[in-house]
Amino acid sequence: MNTRVIKENIQADITITPVSKRSRIIKENLTGYAFISPFIIGFLAFTFIPILASLYLSFTNYNLFASPTWIGLDNYIQMFTADPRYWKSLKVTLIYVLGGVPLRLAFALLIALMLNTASRAVGLYRSLFYLPSLIGGSVAVAIMWRNVFGDVGIVNILLDVLGIPSVRWFGNPTAALWMLIFLSVWQFGSSMLIFLAGLKGIPKSYYEAASVDGANGIQKFFKITLPMLSPVILFNTVMQTIAAFMTFVPAFIISKGTGGPLDGTLLYSLYLFIQGFEFFNMGYASAMAWIMLIIVGILTAIIFTTSKYWVHYESEGGR
Amino acid sequence: MALKLKSPRWWVYHILVGGFAVLMLYPVIWLLMSSFKPSDTIFVTAKSLIPDPWIWTNFIEGWKGIGGNSFGVFIKNTSILVVITLIGQVISSAVIAFGFARLEFKGKAFWFGIMMVTLMLPHDVVMVPQYIIFSKLDWLNSIKPLAVPAYFGHPFFIFLLVQFIRTIPRELDEAAIIDGCGTFKIFTKIILPLIKPSLATAAIFSFYWTWESLLGPVLYLNSPTKYTVSMALNMFLSNETVSNWGAMFAMSVVTLIPVFVIFFLFQRHVVEGISTSGLKG
């Protein structure tokens, strides 16, 4: 106890003397780095060095067992000129992203608007609508989805009841891809929650003022809700697009790892996985990853150029 | 208090929203109900939700698992992985978040920027080299490649915790400094107890992501004794024969039970975690 008091006194003395100001700054810096050092070490070991390695590997032929051989741009050239499956995977992924994300966000916004009331049941509804998203990444759900859309699954039975001819969801590449898109739309929960948070941040007085001016519901939606929500919409769009671009599990499970039928569900991540870990074309998979990084990088650039919007989101929409 | 008659508007609203919620959950309810149906009638009776007769044998069959490993083994493997990962992610993320939120040092903005970039980085880019690194380390077919990275923080949780720590008044830290607390003590005695709710949020998400993850285990685990529940289900699907649909549905339900239980216990944490950080797809 005594030595501690003495030690603290000594420290107090040191901090008072002007000479030690510099050493205090050094100490502050060291403390800061000590706390974030796990991140820095982890980043270097599991992200930065692997990224550089991936760039190098993308110019090589590497199967994990022999050492990599430098082949220059061959992987990239092959990808774009001699690999129809690559183009197919890009096309499938673009349809998946461009078809799925807007539908998903539209649903999310619609439900969020419906739940943005004072009703006491909102908490329950919010949870119920979020549930599918919660279990979204699980294999169980992909298996379930596979059967919901099976030849004798509930979707076909429903179509039958409605007098629409049933669809062979697995026989047809387009139908199979839409089955995946519907799965992603079904999981709109997290976007919905973010929209709800955004809606709560819009001051009620805006709507009251609009009512006084005689605005109707539709006018309020387009003149107040949408503009006020636009930062959140933008944010959701970019995050969901990035996430959709990386979708793997549902396509992997539903097609049993093949991307079938006829590569109809061959999402980019799945094809990368097949190239890298089934064919052990590690160099080729790395080149694919780099093209993906560039595409996602462009999306991230959109985030930053439009970041003014969501700075606005954080100050207005937060609580 | 007299019972108030609800307005027609109220009824329309609740029928519409409630009905849509039920429709949304229908596939899950169908999965649950199918797990109690005899395998050979699941698709014949897909139209009707209620099993006739109700049977439990699917759960018994499914629990036997695959390749001589019962589902208990897979649940144990997954639970071990979840606990090890969760502890690592939550503790390391809290330490790192404290550094970012409370300490002043040169290059802080730079590293925070890097952290935000890694948050949005597609995992595919590092997947191949990471696999190579872990195979050179001879870590394949162990949980090390899945668990060790967890001890270096998770960008999503770091961000979540930084946001939360920033809302705690700095006066508390200053008062502690006057009382003679060092930085580490401020972290453990002041900040950690105050950020318990967001630590819980991080822990819950960590649980979900590890419990449900498939890609990592598929890459790194190859002996069935080490399989996780996700991999076991995937194996069920690849081994599928007409006879074991019921067992597969039953085990799908089993893997979802912890997910649902934790959600209903802690839904506030989950919902607020998404709403405030907005960073999970």
Interface residues (C-beta under 8 A of the other chain):
Chain A: E8 E28 N29 T31 G32 Y33 A34 F35 I36 P38 F39 I40 I41 G42 F43 A45 F46 T47 I49 P50 I51 A53 S54 L57 L64 I111 M114 L115 T117 S119 A121 Y125 R126 S127 L128 F129 Y130 L131 P132 L134 I135 G137 S138 V139 A140 I143 M144 W145 R146 N147 V148 G150 V152 G153 I154 I157 W186 G189 S190 L193 I194 L196 A197 V232 F235 N236 M239 Q240 I242 A243 A244 F245 M246 F248 V249 F252 I253 K256 G257 Y268 S269 L272 F273 G276 F277 M282 A285 S286 M288 A289 W290 M292 L293 V296 T300 I303 G318
Chain B: Y13 H14 L16 V17 G18 F20 A21 M24 L25 Y26 P27 V28 W30 L31 S34 F43 V44 A46 K47 S92 V95 I96 F98 G99 F100 L103 E104 F105 K106 K108 W111 I114 M115 V117 T118 M120 L121 P122 H123 D124 V125 V126 M127 V128 P129 Q130 Y131 I132 I133 S135 P149 Y151 F152 G153 I158 G180 T183 F187 Y208 W209 W211 E212 S213 L214 L215 L219 V229 S230 L233 N234 F236 L237 S238 W245 M248 F249 S252 V253 T255 L256 V259 F260 F263 F264 Q267 V270 V271 I274 S275 T276 G278 L279 K280 G281
